[in-house]
């Protein structure tokens, strides 16, 4: 009888440890997913060297990437901005 009780307690402890491990993994993946879901980016705008055909990912023109030329319009910086993004506008005239 004692052997069966000891075996039952060992099984319960094993299940407790497994459930804690599963909970920790679920929490970790949820945390990582939340960070990626709210990833913020910077969109660069330059009226002098930019083009709305660029993606706005860089302040300087490089490898087909560069600053947007305008804030508004169908291809301006605001058209690709999401909540939490930063729009960096180059000083100029």
Number of C-alpha atoms within 10 A of each C-alpha: 6 7 8 9 10 11 12 12 12 12 12 12 12 12 12 12 12 12 12 12 12 12 11 12 12 11 12 12 11 12 12 10 12 11 11 10 9 12 12 14 14 16 23 25 30 22 17 14 14 22 20 21 14 20 20 27 16 16 20 15 15 9 6 8 17 24 30 29 23 20 21 12 10 11 17 21 25 16 11 13 17 12 9 11 15 13 16 15 18 16 9 7 5
